[in-house]
Amino acid sequence: KRLAPCERSEPWRLNTAQYDAASAPENVLVLVSAGPGTGKTETTVARVAFFLARGVPADKIRPITFTVVAAAELKARIKLKMPTIVGQPCVSTIHALSLALLGRSEIMSPPQAEDLALRALFEQQWPEERLCRLQAAFRAQVLHPPPLDGKDFGALRHLCKDMCAKAGLNIAGPQGDRVPDEAKCAYEQEWDCMEPLRAAARKVSHSDLSAAVSEFLGCSGPFDAYCRSGKGVEEAPPAVRRFVAMAREKGWLHINEVPLQALEKVRREGVPPAFQGAHYLLDEGQDTDAVQLELVLRLASHAGECRLTVVGDVDQAIYGFRGANARLMEALKAKQFDELAALLPRDDALPPSVRRAGGIVCVPLTEHHRSTTRLVCAYSLVRAKDPPLRSVHAGGLPAYRVRCESDALEVRLVLDQLRMWRDRGKAWGEMSVLALSSGHLTDFMDELKNAGIPYAERKDKDPPPPPHPPYGRVTLGTIHSVKGWECDVVCVVRLNYDSTKTDEAQPAFGWSIFCRSGGGDLALADKVQAQQLEKVRLLYTAMSRARRFLSLSCALPTGRNGGEPTRRWLPVLATLDETGGCVKSFAVRGEADISRAVAEVSADADAVAAEARDGAHPPPAGRSPPPMTLEQVESHNGAFAFGPAGAAGAAGAAGAAKAAGAAGEAASADEAGAA
């Protein structure tokens, strides 16, 4: 009936921090800082069990997840842990919850949204030159119609209608695969005066329209900015107001606008009775935006209490491009209420019950169950936590940082690493190759196919594979697509930027190294700095997917005539400290270097296995280095330069790594009780 301390190990197996989070007071805002591998989902399910044990009806428990896949997984975990409960908690995404508040179940389809966006944009005050180019493009399609698919033909049809209406012509656009004679005649009469624009028409056609619609509806576009502002439509740009007005006339609602409409309804009418007095559990709190957080805060506020549990990790906030604001959760954690109120859309969004003393209970989860001790030390150098993570798996392999001379060598290195682990008994399904974008994985897919190695490309909405698949395929995907997923062998590739491009070189300055301490997030107001900080979090998220082996690689070709390479490491990677024994570096300039590097990794794996058999103690935790200046970052970027020959350079790098490891062991041996 009750989650008592003596019942922690059976059947829940909760540690002390997880139990404290699950049994925290139910009438306050509970913030659970759950780092990677600390049992976030298990704690959330235990929190649900605590509410049920206290007599809360199942329909008054409302866990909120970030994705549909996460909602399905949470439902399955609740059913697995509590198969005999009466009813089921109302697990849903934030958009499903908003639709339930609005009493609706349908949203507009992508073609409908593109149709309205096209018309809203056309009625906007576009430059006359652009209108002429689009009009000429349509005339070219009318006079010499090529085969068009339905989407492109629909865009041109609506453009024709709007242009005719604006010109005072009462004619219709093309229907099906033919053009009305009236329209063709009208355009032919004016075609002679458009002779200078014929060349432009051939280049523009419908692609200009598609780009404009994508920009309007896409992330950080005008419509998306309106949906995340929390303000009324009357304050939005003219094109957005026209889009919303046309959608209201047709009874349509865009998916991005759903939380905003639900929030406006709650502001006007209050919380509906069916949603009052419920206990809300917000999963992945770092991935919410200001509108979503205000909506949940208003729903959870009841009778002077805030019945809300927020679970998340600021260091894994990687959806800023979708409007998520990690500073919201950071302000909650620091109890900076004025900062939080300024970030929310309205001044009254923060309930008084949260501001009072004891209104927020923070519980950090620090016991790590995924990666080995050395890997936890490695990614703690990227984003250190306070209190630090403690792995229950002693020892383990270090993280391997590999600089390759070319893209082809990097691909070959990764394939040899995968084969080595397959020979050591790992299934293909326990291996993955991750990159910042899907375009970086094309070469790896081609080589895996040529080598006959089974692989599968993972998408953002794909459900996670079984935790321990006996066979399977190598997973290739972006870092965003593997959020909440883990496997034994992880290779993160193409971790470099092109220093010749201004837009990428600008964020590469040494300021990003200051983020490793885990503090200072609230001071990063500049947009460029915020984007670079998210790259640091992306790297942290990717590194924390690995259970046993982690490789961080990039291709940094030597510049012309032996000059400086045009590519550089991501700054935070260039400054990883190797003195703690949790990071080891290799330089690969040829095939011999690849064989040597793979052989050394295999030897390290044998040594770790021997340590496990002998019951050796875990190595001392690596220390996070102090913040570095720009000059120090630049010197680190060149610290892994190759020697005069490939073998000599690789040997020198390996010798330096061994020397650093030996020095670290000697220093640790001198410290009493270091082991």
C-alpha distance (Angstrom), angle and dihedral (degrees) to the residues before:
residue distance angle dihedral
K1 . . .
R2 3.80 . .
L3 3.81 136.1 .
A4 3.80 95.9 -120.8
P5 3.83 122.4 -179.3
C6 3.80 90.8 -113.8
E7 3.79 89.6 59.0
R8 3.81 96.5 57.6
S9 3.80 96.6 104.2
E10 3.81 98.5 45.0
P11 2.98 122.0 79.0
W12 3.80 98.5 -20.2
R13 3.81 102.2 42.8
L14 3.79 90.4 -154.7
N15 3.77 121.3 169.7
T16 3.78 121.3 -138.8
A17 3.81 96.2 -90.1
Q18 3.81 92.7 47.0
Y19 3.79 90.8 49.7
D20 3.80 91.6 48.8
A21 3.81 90.3 51.2
A22 3.80 93.3 46.8
S23 3.81 94.2 47.9
A24 3.82 98.1 39.8
P25 3.83 116.9 132.1
E26 3.78 112.1 -70.3
N27 3.80 97.8 -143.9
V28 3.83 98.5 61.4
L29 3.79 136.8 63.6
V30 3.80 107.0 -89.9
L31 3.81 115.8 -160.5
V32 3.81 113.7 -163.4
S33 3.82 112.0 -166.3
A34 3.79 99.4 -156.6
G35 3.79 114.1 -177.5
P36 3.80 121.7 -160.2
G37 3.79 114.7 -62.2
T38 3.81 95.2 8.5
G39 3.82 97.1 118.0
K40 3.78 101.8 -96.6
T41 3.81 95.8 162.7
E42 3.80 92.9 44.4
T43 3.80 89.4 52.9
T44 3.80 91.9 48.9
V45 3.81 91.4 51.6
A46 3.81 90.2 47.6
R47 3.82 89.1 51.7
V48 3.80 88.7 54.7
A49 3.81 89.2 50.2
F50 3.80 90.0 51.0
F51 3.80 91.6 54.6
L52 3.81 91.1 48.2
A53 3.80 90.4 49.1
R54 3.80 89.3 53.4
G55 3.80 90.3 56.1
V56 3.80 99.2 -101.4
P57 3.84 109.6 151.7
A58 3.79 114.4 -114.7
D59 3.81 92.6 -120.1
K60 3.82 88.9 57.7
I61 3.80 92.1 60.6
R62 3.80 111.2 84.2
P63 3.82 117.2 -179.2
I64 3.83 111.7 -170.7
T65 3.80 120.4 -155.2
F66 3.79 133.6 -170.1
T67 3.82 98.6 -126.0
V68 3.80 138.9 24.1
V69 3.81 89.5 -116.3
A70 3.82 91.2 55.5
A71 3.82 90.6 48.7
A72 3.81 91.6 52.8
E73 3.81 91.2 48.0
L74 3.80 92.4 49.8
K75 3.81 91.7 49.2
A76 3.80 90.2 51.4
R77 3.82 92.1 49.0
I78 3.82 92.1 50.1
K79 3.79 91.3 49.4
L80 3.81 91.0 47.5
K81 3.80 94.0 50.4
M82 3.81 97.2 38.9
P83 3.82 108.7 25.9
T84 3.83 94.8 157.6
I85 3.80 101.5 52.5
V86 3.79 118.9 122.9
G87 3.79 108.8 -114.3
Q88 3.77 127.3 -10.8
P89 3.81 130.6 -95.3
C90 3.81 113.2 -105.4
V91 3.81 99.1 -105.7
S92 3.81 111.9 -178.3
T93 3.77 144.5 141.9
I94 3.80 120.2 -99.4
H95 3.81 90.0 -105.0
A96 3.81 93.2 50.1
L97 3.80 89.2 49.7
S98 3.80 90.4 50.0
L99 3.81 91.9 50.3
A100 3.81 89.4 51.3
L101 3.81 89.4 52.4
L102 3.79 89.9 51.3
G103 3.80 92.8 45.8
R104 3.79 91.6 -124.7
S105 3.76 134.3 119.5
E106 3.81 104.2 -176.7
I107 3.76 132.9 74.2
M108 3.78 130.9 -176.2
S109 3.78 117.7 -83.7
P110 3.83 121.8 -119.2
P111 3.85 92.7 -104.3
Q112 3.81 89.9 51.7
A113 3.80 90.9 49.5
E114 3.81 91.6 49.1
D115 3.80 90.6 48.6
L116 3.80 93.1 53.9
A117 3.81 92.7 41.8
L118 3.80 91.0 53.4
R119 3.77 92.7 51.6
A120 3.81 93.3 43.6
L121 3.77 91.5 50.6
F122 3.80 94.1 46.1
E123 3.79 92.0 53.8
Q124 3.77 88.8 51.4
Q125 3.78 117.3 96.3
W126 3.77 98.6 -88.9
P127 3.80 119.7 177.7
E128 3.79 111.5 -87.0
E129 3.79 90.9 -125.3
R130 3.80 91.2 58.1
L131 3.79 91.9 48.9
C132 3.78 89.9 52.2
R133 3.79 91.7 50.1
L134 3.79 91.8 50.3
Q135 3.76 91.6 46.0
A136 3.79 90.7 49.8
A137 3.78 89.8 48.7
F138 3.77 90.7 55.0
R139 3.78 91.8 47.0
A140 3.79 88.5 54.2
Q141 3.79 89.3 53.2
V142 3.82 91.7 48.1
L143 3.79 96.5 48.7
H144 3.80 95.2 39.5
P145 3.80 105.4 19.5
P146 3.82 112.6 -166.2
P147 3.83 120.8 -164.2
L148 3.80 109.1 -77.0
D149 3.78 131.0 -174.0
G150 3.79 120.6 -123.3
K151 3.80 96.7 -96.3
D152 3.80 95.5 51.6
F153 3.80 93.0 42.0
G154 3.81 90.7 50.7
A155 3.79 91.8 51.9
L156 3.81 91.4 51.8
R157 3.78 91.9 45.1
H158 3.81 92.5 56.0
L159 3.78 91.0 43.6
C160 3.80 89.2 53.9
K161 3.80 92.8 50.1
D162 3.79 93.7 49.2
M163 3.79 93.3 46.1
C164 3.78 92.0 49.2
A165 3.78 91.5 48.8
K166 3.79 91.5 49.3
A167 3.80 90.4 49.5
G168 3.80 92.2 49.2
L169 3.82 94.2 -112.4
N170 3.77 115.2 141.9
I171 3.79 97.2 -149.0
A172 3.77 135.1 116.5
G173 3.75 129.5 -121.5
P174 3.77 125.3 -112.6
Q175 3.78 115.4 -60.1
G176 3.78 121.4 -157.7
D177 3.78 110.8 -29.9
R178 3.82 99.8 -29.4
V179 3.80 137.1 67.5
P180 3.84 124.3 -130.8
D181 3.79 112.2 -108.3
E182 3.81 91.4 -125.0
A183 3.80 92.2 58.2
K184 3.78 93.2 45.2
C185 3.78 91.0 49.5
A186 3.80 93.7 48.6
Y187 3.78 92.6 51.0
E188 3.80 93.5 44.9
Q189 3.81 89.7 55.4
E190 3.79 91.5 57.3
W191 3.79 98.2 34.6
D192 3.79 96.0 90.6
C193 3.77 93.0 62.1
M194 3.84 90.4 53.2
E195 3.80 95.4 60.0
P196 3.84 95.0 118.7
L197 3.82 90.4 57.8
R198 3.79 98.6 53.6
A199 3.80 93.2 95.5
A200 3.80 91.9 49.0
A201 3.79 90.1 49.1
R202 3.78 92.1 59.2
K203 3.82 90.8 53.5
V204 3.81 99.8 42.4
S205 3.82 106.5 40.5
H206 3.81 112.4 136.5
S207 3.84 97.7 -30.0
D208 3.80 91.6 83.3
L209 3.78 89.6 56.7
S210 3.80 93.9 48.4
A211 3.79 92.0 50.4
A212 3.80 92.1 50.5
V213 3.81 92.6 49.5
S214 3.81 92.6 47.2
E215 3.78 91.0 50.2
F216 3.81 91.9 49.0
L217 3.83 96.2 49.3
G218 3.82 99.2 30.3
C219 3.78 130.7 97.6
S220 3.82 112.4 -62.0
G221 3.83 89.7 8.9
P222 3.81 122.8 134.3
F223 3.80 94.6 -92.1
D224 3.80 93.8 44.8
A225 3.81 90.5 49.4
Y226 3.81 89.8 53.1
C227 3.82 92.0 49.9
R228 3.82 91.7 52.8
S229 3.80 97.5 41.0
G230 3.80 96.3 77.4
K231 3.81 90.2 -139.2
G232 3.77 131.5 119.7
V233 3.77 123.0 -88.7
E234 3.79 90.6 -112.5
E235 3.82 88.4 73.0
A236 3.81 93.5 51.2
P237 3.84 125.8 99.1
P238 3.83 117.5 -84.3
A239 3.81 94.8 -103.7
V240 3.81 91.0 52.6
R241 3.80 91.6 49.1
R242 3.81 90.4 51.7
F243 3.81 91.1 47.7
V244 3.81 92.7 51.2
A245 3.82 92.8 44.4
M246 3.80 92.8 52.3
A247 3.81 90.2 46.5
R248 3.82 90.9 52.4
E249 3.79 91.2 50.9
K250 3.78 90.2 55.8
G251 3.82 94.8 40.0
W252 3.80 92.4 -116.6
L253 3.81 128.6 143.8
H254 3.79 126.4 -164.2
I255 3.82 117.9 -132.8
N256 3.83 92.9 -124.0
E257 3.79 91.2 53.8
V258 3.82 95.6 52.3
P259 3.86 98.1 89.8
L260 3.81 91.4 45.1
Q261 3.81 92.9 51.5
A262 3.81 90.4 47.5
L263 3.80 90.4 50.4
E264 3.80 92.3 50.1
K265 3.80 90.1 50.8
V266 3.82 91.5 51.3
R267 3.80 89.8 48.2
R268 3.80 91.6 52.3
E269 3.79 102.5 37.4
G270 3.79 105.3 18.5
V271 3.80 126.8 -124.5
P272 3.84 112.4 -34.5
P273 3.84 114.0 -115.2
A274 3.80 93.2 -113.0
F275 3.82 89.5 60.5
Q276 3.81 98.7 41.8
G277 3.79 120.9 107.6
A278 3.80 94.1 12.8
H279 3.79 124.8 138.5
Y280 3.80 111.5 -121.4
L281 3.80 124.9 -156.7
L282 3.81 113.5 -166.9
D283 3.80 112.3 -159.0
E284 3.83 121.3 -158.2
G285 3.78 91.0 15.0
Q286 3.80 91.7 177.3
D287 3.83 90.1 66.2
T288 3.81 96.7 59.3
D289 3.78 126.3 99.9
A290 3.80 128.4 -138.1
V291 3.82 95.1 -92.9
Q292 3.79 93.1 51.4
L293 3.81 93.2 46.7
E294 3.81 92.8 49.2
L295 3.80 90.1 49.6
V296 3.81 92.4 52.2
L297 3.82 92.4 44.8
R298 3.81 91.3 53.1
L299 3.80 92.2 47.3
A300 3.82 93.0 48.1
S301 3.82 94.6 48.4
H302 3.79 109.2 96.1
A303 3.81 132.1 155.5
G304 3.80 93.3 -12.9
E305 3.81 93.1 -48.6
C306 3.79 134.0 104.3
R307 3.80 108.4 -141.5
L308 3.77 97.8 -170.4
T309 3.80 134.9 126.5
V310 3.82 116.4 -166.4
V311 3.80 117.6 -164.2
G312 3.79 121.2 -173.1
D313 3.77 150.3 101.9
V314 3.80 122.0 -112.9
D315 3.80 90.4 -155.9
Q316 3.81 89.8 64.1
A317 3.82 95.8 51.6
I318 3.81 99.9 128.8
Y319 3.81 103.5 147.6
G320 3.78 100.8 81.1
F321 3.80 89.8 122.6
R322 3.82 87.5 65.1
G323 3.79 92.9 52.2
A324 3.81 99.4 -93.7
N325 3.79 112.9 146.8
A326 3.81 116.4 -152.0
R327 3.81 90.0 -172.5
L328 3.80 88.6 75.1
M329 3.79 93.2 65.0
E330 3.81 91.3 38.0
A331 3.81 90.0 56.5
L332 3.81 90.6 47.5
K333 3.78 91.1 51.1
A334 3.82 92.3 48.7
K335 3.82 91.3 42.6
Q336 3.79 90.3 -127.4
F337 3.77 95.9 156.3
D338 3.79 97.6 173.3
E339 3.81 90.3 53.1
L340 3.80 90.4 47.2
A341 3.80 93.2 48.8
A342 3.81 89.9 51.1
L343 3.81 90.7 53.2
L344 3.81 94.4 50.6
P345 3.83 118.7 82.5
R346 3.82 95.8 -115.5
D347 3.79 134.1 32.5
D348 3.82 93.3 -127.2
A349 3.82 93.7 51.7
L350 3.82 93.8 96.7
P351 3.83 109.5 75.5
P352 3.84 117.0 -128.8
S353 3.81 88.8 -126.3
V354 3.81 89.2 67.6
R355 3.80 94.5 50.5
R356 3.79 96.0 52.9
A357 3.81 123.0 91.3
G358 3.78 110.5 -76.9
G359 3.79 92.1 13.6
I360 3.82 91.7 124.6
V361 3.80 124.5 46.5
C362 3.84 113.5 -166.2
V363 3.79 118.9 -159.1
P364 3.84 118.2 -179.3
L365 3.80 119.4 -156.5
T366 3.81 109.3 -147.0
E367 3.82 106.4 160.0
H368 3.80 105.0 102.9
H369 3.81 119.8 -154.4
R370 3.82 103.5 174.9
S371 3.80 115.5 58.3
T372 3.78 131.7 39.3
T373 3.79 122.3 -102.4
R374 3.81 95.5 -98.8
L375 3.82 93.0 50.2
V376 3.80 91.3 49.4
C377 3.80 88.3 51.9
A378 3.81 89.5 49.7
Y379 3.78 97.8 55.1
S380 3.78 91.3 38.0
L381 3.80 84.8 67.6
V382 3.80 87.4 62.7
R383 3.81 97.0 45.5
A384 3.80 114.3 6.4
K385 3.79 116.8 -157.8
D386 3.78 130.5 -146.0
P387 3.00 109.1 -118.4
P388 3.83 92.2 27.3
L389 3.78 124.9 -124.4
R390 3.80 116.7 -100.7
S391 3.78 117.6 -155.8
V392 3.80 120.6 -144.5
H393 3.83 89.3 -151.8
A394 3.79 109.4 82.5
G395 3.79 125.2 -142.7
G396 3.78 115.8 -14.9
L397 3.78 133.8 156.0
P398 3.80 122.8 -47.8
A399 3.79 122.1 -117.1
Y400 3.82 110.5 -92.3
R401 3.80 118.1 -136.7
V402 3.81 110.1 -164.0
R403 3.78 128.5 -173.1
C404 3.82 114.0 -162.0
E405 3.77 127.6 -164.2
S406 3.82 94.3 -135.2
D407 3.78 143.0 11.2
A408 3.80 91.0 -108.8
L409 3.81 91.8 55.3
E410 3.78 90.9 50.4
V411 3.81 90.8 53.1
R412 3.80 91.2 47.7
L413 3.80 91.2 48.5
V414 3.80 92.9 52.9
L415 3.80 93.0 47.9
D416 3.81 91.6 50.3
Q417 3.80 90.0 49.6
L418 3.80 90.8 52.3
R419 3.80 91.9 48.2
M420 3.80 90.7 49.0
W421 3.79 91.7 54.7
R422 3.80 91.0 45.1
D423 3.80 88.6 54.9
R424 3.80 88.5 51.0
G425 3.80 91.1 58.0
K426 3.80 103.4 -93.1
A427 3.81 116.1 139.8
W428 3.81 118.5 -124.6
G429 3.80 87.6 -118.2
E430 3.81 89.9 64.2
M431 3.82 92.6 61.6
S432 3.79 132.4 78.3
V433 3.80 140.6 177.8
L434 3.81 115.3 -150.1
A435 3.80 133.2 -171.4
L436 3.79 139.0 173.4
S437 3.82 91.6 -108.9
S438 3.79 135.8 15.1
G439 3.81 91.5 -117.0
H440 3.81 89.3 68.4
L441 3.82 90.8 61.4
T442 3.81 99.1 58.7
D443 3.80 95.3 92.7
F444 3.80 91.5 47.7
M445 3.81 92.0 51.4
D446 3.78 91.5 51.4
E447 3.80 93.9 49.9
L448 3.81 93.5 44.8
K449 3.79 89.0 52.6
N450 3.80 92.2 48.4
A451 3.80 90.6 48.3
G452 3.80 92.7 50.7
I453 3.81 93.4 -119.5
P454 3.83 111.6 147.1
Y455 3.79 113.7 -122.4
A456 3.80 140.5 166.0
E457 3.79 129.1 -156.7
R458 3.78 111.6 -130.3
K459 3.81 121.0 -141.7
D460 3.79 128.1 -156.1
K461 3.80 94.3 -105.2
D462 3.81 97.9 43.0
P463 3.81 115.5 118.8
P464 3.80 115.1 -115.3
P465 3.81 116.6 -94.7
P466 3.83 120.9 -115.2
P467 3.81 110.6 -68.5
H468 3.82 94.2 -118.1
P469 3.81 109.6 20.5
P470 3.80 112.6 -173.3
Y471 3.81 92.8 -145.5
G472 3.80 125.4 -4.5
R473 3.77 132.6 128.4
V474 3.77 137.5 -73.8
T475 3.79 109.4 -87.9
L476 3.80 119.0 -130.7
G477 3.77 118.4 -173.6
T478 3.75 149.0 123.6
I479 3.78 120.9 -82.6
H480 3.80 89.9 -109.1
S481 3.80 91.2 56.2
V482 3.82 94.5 56.9
K483 3.80 97.7 49.8
G484 3.80 107.6 139.9
W485 3.81 92.8 16.3
E486 3.80 133.9 108.1
C487 3.81 141.4 -174.9
D488 3.80 139.2 172.0
V489 3.82 100.5 -106.8
V490 3.82 120.6 40.3
C491 3.82 125.7 176.6
V492 3.82 114.3 -172.5
V493 3.81 108.9 -164.0
R494 3.82 141.3 -170.3
L495 3.80 94.3 28.2
N496 3.78 95.0 165.6
Y497 3.79 141.2 93.6
D498 3.78 132.9 -145.7
S499 3.80 109.0 -107.7
T500 3.82 91.3 -162.7
K501 3.81 91.6 68.4
T502 3.77 113.7 82.4
D503 3.79 96.4 -150.8
E504 3.81 91.9 55.3
A505 3.78 98.7 36.2
Q506 3.80 93.6 54.5
P507 3.83 96.5 67.4
A508 3.81 90.4 44.8
F509 3.80 94.0 82.4
G510 3.76 116.8 119.4
W511 3.80 96.9 -99.7
S512 3.82 91.3 93.1
I513 3.80 90.0 67.9
F514 3.78 89.1 68.3
C515 3.80 88.4 67.5
R516 3.80 92.6 70.0
S517 3.78 91.8 82.8
G518 3.79 89.4 66.9
G519 3.80 92.7 -122.3
G520 3.75 136.8 94.9
D521 3.80 96.1 55.1
L522 3.79 93.1 127.8
A523 3.80 91.1 55.5
L524 3.81 93.7 57.0
A525 3.76 98.0 93.7
D526 3.75 97.5 144.9
K527 3.79 113.5 99.4
V528 3.79 95.1 -136.0
Q529 3.78 91.5 50.7
A530 3.80 91.2 48.6
Q531 3.80 90.3 52.7
Q532 3.79 91.9 50.6
L533 3.80 91.2 47.4
E534 3.78 88.3 54.9
K535 3.82 88.8 54.4
V536 3.79 88.2 55.4
R537 3.80 89.2 51.6
L538 3.80 89.8 47.8
L539 3.80 89.8 56.1
Y540 3.81 90.8 46.9
T541 3.80 90.9 50.6
A542 3.81 92.0 48.8
M543 3.81 93.6 48.7
S544 3.80 92.4 49.3
R545 3.83 91.8 58.7
A546 3.82 91.2 74.6
R547 3.77 122.0 94.3
R548 3.83 101.9 -178.7
F549 3.84 113.0 -4.8
L550 3.80 131.2 34.6
S551 3.81 127.4 -179.0
L552 3.81 122.9 -174.8
S553 3.79 112.0 -168.6
C554 3.77 142.5 166.6
A555 3.79 139.3 169.4
L556 3.81 114.3 -116.4
P557 3.81 107.1 174.2
T558 3.77 116.6 -160.0
G559 3.81 112.8 -105.1
R560 3.76 124.7 -109.6
N561 3.81 115.8 -64.2
G562 3.79 89.7 7.7
G563 3.79 93.5 -58.2
E564 3.78 129.3 143.8
P565 3.83 115.0 -56.1
T566 3.79 116.3 -104.6
R567 3.79 90.2 -137.0
R568 3.77 126.1 65.8
W569 3.78 137.1 -168.0
L570 3.76 116.0 -98.9
P571 3.82 100.0 -90.6
V572 3.80 96.6 -116.5
L573 3.82 89.8 53.3
A574 3.78 93.0 49.9
T575 3.80 91.1 61.0
L576 3.81 102.8 45.6
D577 3.78 109.2 138.6
E578 3.82 115.6 -123.0
T579 3.81 98.3 -174.4
G580 3.79 93.6 91.5
G581 3.80 93.1 59.8
C582 3.81 93.6 -119.3
V583 3.84 96.4 105.7
K584 3.81 127.6 49.9
S585 3.81 125.5 -176.1
F586 3.80 131.8 -147.9
A587 3.79 132.8 -175.2
V588 3.81 117.2 -148.5
R589 3.77 119.5 -164.9
G590 3.80 101.7 150.5
E591 3.80 146.2 4.2
A592 3.81 92.1 -80.6
D593 3.80 90.5 57.7
I594 3.80 90.7 53.0
S595 3.80 92.1 52.9
R596 3.79 90.8 46.6
A597 3.81 93.2 49.1
V598 3.82 93.9 47.5
A599 3.81 90.6 47.1
E600 3.81 90.9 52.2
V601 3.80 91.7 49.8
S602 3.80 89.2 50.7
A603 3.80 90.4 50.1
D604 3.79 90.4 49.9
A605 3.81 89.6 51.0
D606 3.81 89.9 52.5
A607 3.79 90.2 50.4
V608 3.81 91.8 50.1
A609 3.80 90.5 49.7
A610 3.81 89.6 51.1
E611 3.81 90.7 49.8
A612 3.78 89.9 51.8
R613 3.80 91.2 51.4
D614 3.80 92.0 48.1
G615 3.80 93.4 46.4
A616 3.79 94.3 -119.8
H617 3.79 119.0 -177.3
P618 3.81 119.5 -107.1
P619 3.81 116.9 -96.3
P620 3.80 120.0 -101.7
A621 3.78 114.6 -84.9
G622 3.78 116.4 -98.7
R623 3.78 117.0 -111.9
S624 3.79 121.1 -124.3
P625 3.82 109.8 -116.1
P626 3.81 119.9 -124.2
P627 3.82 120.8 -98.4
M628 3.80 113.9 -74.7
T629 3.78 133.8 -140.6
L630 3.79 125.0 -122.7
E631 3.82 90.8 -102.8
Q632 3.80 91.2 54.0
V633 3.79 91.5 49.7
E634 3.79 91.5 51.4
S635 3.81 90.6 49.7
H636 3.80 90.7 50.0
N637 3.79 90.3 51.2
G638 3.79 88.5 60.1
A639 3.80 95.3 39.4
F640 3.79 93.5 92.5
A641 3.81 96.4 55.5
F642 3.78 117.2 146.4
G643 3.76 123.5 -106.6
P644 3.80 123.9 -122.2
A645 3.81 91.1 -78.7
G646 3.79 132.1 29.6
A647 3.79 95.9 -119.2
A648 3.79 93.5 44.2
G649 3.79 92.4 47.2
A650 3.79 92.5 48.7
A651 3.78 91.7 45.3
G652 3.78 90.1 50.1
A653 3.79 91.9 50.8
A654 3.81 91.6 46.7
G655 3.80 90.8 47.5
A656 3.79 91.4 50.3
A657 3.80 90.4 50.1
K658 3.83 91.3 49.8
A659 3.80 91.1 46.8
A660 3.80 90.9 50.3
G661 3.79 90.4 48.9
A662 3.80 91.7 48.2
A663 3.79 91.3 49.1
G664 3.78 90.5 50.0
E665 3.82 91.5 50.3
A666 3.79 91.7 48.6
A667 3.78 92.2 49.6
S668 3.78 91.0 48.1
A669 3.80 92.4 49.2
D670 3.79 90.2 57.9
E671 3.78 91.9 56.1
A672 3.78 113.3 86.7
G673 3.76 111.6 -118.7
A674 3.79 93.3 1.4
A675 3.79 92.6 137.2
